[in-house]
Amino acid sequence: MSKVAGTVATLPGGGEPSSPVQKVWKPELYKIQLDAPAPNPVRCQRILEDNNQAVRLYGSEYHGLMGHLEAEQLLSNASDGSYLVRRSPKSDGYYTLSVRFNKRTKHYKVFYKTGPGQGHGHYLREQDKHYETVHEMVADGLINFHMQLHASPIIQQINQQTKNCYQQSPYMTLNRRKLRALSNEMGKSSVSASVSVDDCDANTTTVADIPVDNPLISQQVTQQQLPPQDPMPLVYEKPHNFKVHTFKGLNWCEFCANFLWGFTAQGVKCEACGFMAHNKCSELVPPKCVPDLKCIRGVFGTDLTTMVQLHQCNIPFVVRRCVEEVEARGMLQEGIYRVSGFADEIDALKLALDRDGDKTDMSEAAYGNVNVIAGTLKLYLRLLPVPLITFQAYPSFMTAGRNAKQTEQLQLMAEAVRRLPPAHYSCLQYMLEHLKRVASHYAVNKMNEHNLATVFAPTLIATPQHMTNLTEEIFMLSSLITHCETIFASSSSSSSTS
């Protein structure tokens, strides 16, 4: 990284040469899903003489007895995502769902089953997913239609992945140090077990006699070694126990790094370790299940909204603790946020935060170089699957930044921040106000608003992949830092009056 004040060398995709972990998540499928049409029920405008059961099941989008030609005519001028439920003239034991997509109307037989457990609700075929409401069924269907139409090359590429991807997967990338430590512990325990067995009968016992009921250690654990770069050098085998799972919030496949798209049953999750993957990707994951992954999975690389909901807070503790430490002893540090800390120390602090959470010791005694704290904060923000300035809000921020009239620019920026999800809104405000305070010490630390924007633009903004010229993004972020108080005050007052 450049040592010259106000400049920073960056890599495509927002990585930094000195970073211990580069950006791992692939946002393309997520951005495609954002454009999927939303369900839009077409309400029935006439009084029905149909049975009450259908009205109870489907509500006002139920249109009673209606043929497919009449349904197509009713939906012919409707927007994509519009749908209705009807009873076909020759139906027997089912109703028909008519959905508009890609300027065409599709018709499906829809059924309903009552009963406890997961096998109840609305469904299309007996072996299909079941939904609490038809609205959920349509939402899931529209996403899948949209992905098939616009994301087929990416999905095809995912289906052609090989097992070689595992070593470069987000799971390995984010947890490398923790997996290595766990592997060393397993190695010690397995060697101890092997020695005790040999003591009992050195002449008759072989490695193959090690009990197979130890799920972590394979028969070759004390003999065979993987390449040294593997974070888990000991060879062991324990198959994953993958089950189809409906994920809440935004989640990414830990094998291929692509988004788990869909509304329900987006992929699979291992019941023993929590490994999340697409169905197809799960078939390629090696049998290296590490039970109780809760002890391994941390906060880095987890969606921001998920984090604040999980910890019941407005600002993730990683951001809060790092900011507090920088403000306590780094405000007068020349080149703060531009000068990098040592990568191995940043990686060690990342491990500590993942393991110990808010109780992590970040004092000067533990991390004397405040640039390590600053680097860890940048790393956390860089690894967010959805950047702080989200993909959806990014165009609005850029439009505002291009406006030459400051009054209009600030008004547009206030509108842009209102487009952010609550967790992103609060965290962005917190970070901008912090950077504003850092810039106020420019005379000493040599980091004004523009210099800070140059450093943070690849980290905070959802820039297009492989984009290297961030001149406009830097200018926009610099303006955000400079006028953050005005922008968020205006945004807050507009929200309260609307």
PyMOL commands that set and color helices and strands:
alter all, ss='L'
color gray80, all
select helices_A, chain A and resi 12-14+28-34+52-61+68-75+134-150+152-159+163-168+170-200+207-209+279-282+293-295+304-311+317-329+343-359+370-382+394-401+406-417+422-439+442-445+449-460+471-482+484-497
alter helices_A, ss='H'
color red, helices_A
select strands_A, chain A and resi 40-41+62-65+82-87+95-101+104-113+121-123+242-245+267-270+276-277
alter strands_A, ss='S'
color yellow, strands_A
deselect
rebuild
show_as cartoon
